[in-house]
Amino acid sequence: MTALAHEVPPAVIDNPDPDLDEVLWEAWKAMDLPEGYRAEIIEGAIEVSPTGRRRHAVLVGRVRRALEAHIAGSDVGVHQGGNVIHRRKSWIPDLFVAPLDLEEIPDEDGFGVAAHGVGMIVEVVSPGHRSTRRDRIRKRREYARAGIPVYVLVDDFEGDGAVVVLTSPDPAKAVYTDEHRVPYGKDAKLPDGTAAEGFVIGDAITGV
């Protein structure tokens, strides 16, 4: 399901090489992918992956509709399909919450939005070892490095299913210091002070 166009050893991730970052950035900008594929730069790799399966689309749609209703009337909106950019890294989250007018937070090259203006990211985990590792581990570290305040995973493959709400990023350590893991069938509520505080992901979203 996922092809890695360029892999690097862990040492490169721990000690980023600015020259490699620039090479990957230029290669990513020049890519011309067939319809139905997307490319991201994640921890020293350009990763190409296909669009999600039906269940993935169903969950993303449910979260988006509920989230839009929850934040209606505020100065932020729910966005999909755009590039979130941070220090020559590029990600395409399933959903992200940011200003209604994304022109307020452009990245310097005009390819997407700057990560510092994103209040929350939601990823619906796809099946397969590479896909689950990407969302649970590698993107988790990347989003923490970028200081994304809230990272939510909707994960069909965590036991019988779980919603994981990660807050309080520590960019220097690439970790979220606060984690709440809620099994399917119970309500996962976003904490106060977050971009969509009080938003609940429950059975209406995660149920079959």
Secondary structure, DSSP 8 states (H G I E B T S, - for coil): --EES----HHHHHS--HHHHHHHHHHHHH----TTEEEEE-SS-EEEEE---HHHHHHHHHHHHHHHHHHTTSSEEEE-S--EEETTEEE--SEEEEESSGGGSB-TTSSSEEGGG--EEEEE--SSHHHHHIIIIIHHHHHHHTT-SEEEEEETTSTT-EEEEEEEEETTTTEEEEEEEEETTS-EE--TTSTTTT-EE-HHHH--
